[in-house]
Amino acid sequence: MEPLSSSPESLPETVLQLWPQMGGTWEVTVRGNSMIPVLCDGDRVRIRLGADGLQCGQIIAFRFQGQLVTHRLIARPDPGTLLFKGDHCRTMDPLQPLEAVLGCVIARRRGTLWQCMDTLAWRWSGRLLAQSALLLIRMKQMKRKMLG
């Protein structure tokens, strides 16, 4: 997982803990390539703070080992646990508690153009990507069972 930051340094853990309680939106700069082509290094994203109404397929900002990460929500194995994956990553992230969530990415800016990502088309394409990732996991599990 690659961090997201609003400055070159990591955000302090206390800021990351208080952030979702502030409400509203926050803008930060993406660092890394784990979400290519949807989010690229240097893109700016707008995050709606809070964990209310999360849906599989959305790109979620969450805390992981003191860093801020934006990856796609793939599944909710139970109400308090979330499974994420970067679109450009081969493997899933470790399961994350709901408390790690800071918010949902609702827009991105690449260059000078802001693009809303909170539309029906973005939601459906995100769900399709999430379902595809789960299908690939199941296919790999079946392959392992068959081979050994």
Buried (B, 14 or more C-beta within 10 A) or exposed (E): BBBBBEEEEBBEEEEBEEBBEEEEBBEBBBBBBBBBEBBBEEBBBBBBBBBEEBEBBBBBBBBBEEBBBBBBBBBBEEEEEBBBBBBBBEEBBEEBEBEBBBBBBBBBBEEEEBEEBEEEEBBEBBBEBBBEBBEEBEEEEEEEEEEE
